Amino acid sequence: QMQFVESGGGSVQPGGSLRLSCTASGFLFSAYTMGWYRQAPGKQRELAARINPGNVIEYADSVKGRFTISRDNAKQSVTLQMSDLKPEDTAVYYCNAFRATIGINLDYWGQGTQVTVSS
């Protein structure tokens, strides 16, 4: 069955850095767009960054220049390097796997990891 192992969340002061990792199994990783989404308290879940099977990357405007997403298909992992963190980056970060196929979208989520940015 599908499984996501997320790691790297924690607490950091403003201006600090964190590295989130997600290792997945149970599906054809290389065929999926892998992404990191985040949800702050009282807000809707939103995209932080995603990378498709062709390594085309999309970032939310709020994280451009500060976050870097990468994938390693051999290790079935996706990483989000976050730097210059701001209090508004505080959220639960979720690993996501998405694939659009004929007739159905395949959309899977990890359990989430907390990132807290506070002085």
Secondary structure, 3 states (H helix, E strand, C coil): CCEEEEECCEEECCCCCEEEEEEEECCCHHHCEEEEEEECCCCCCEEEEEECCCCCEEECCCCCCCEEEEEECCCCEEEEEECCCCHHHCEEEEEEEEEEECCEEEEEECCCEEEEECC
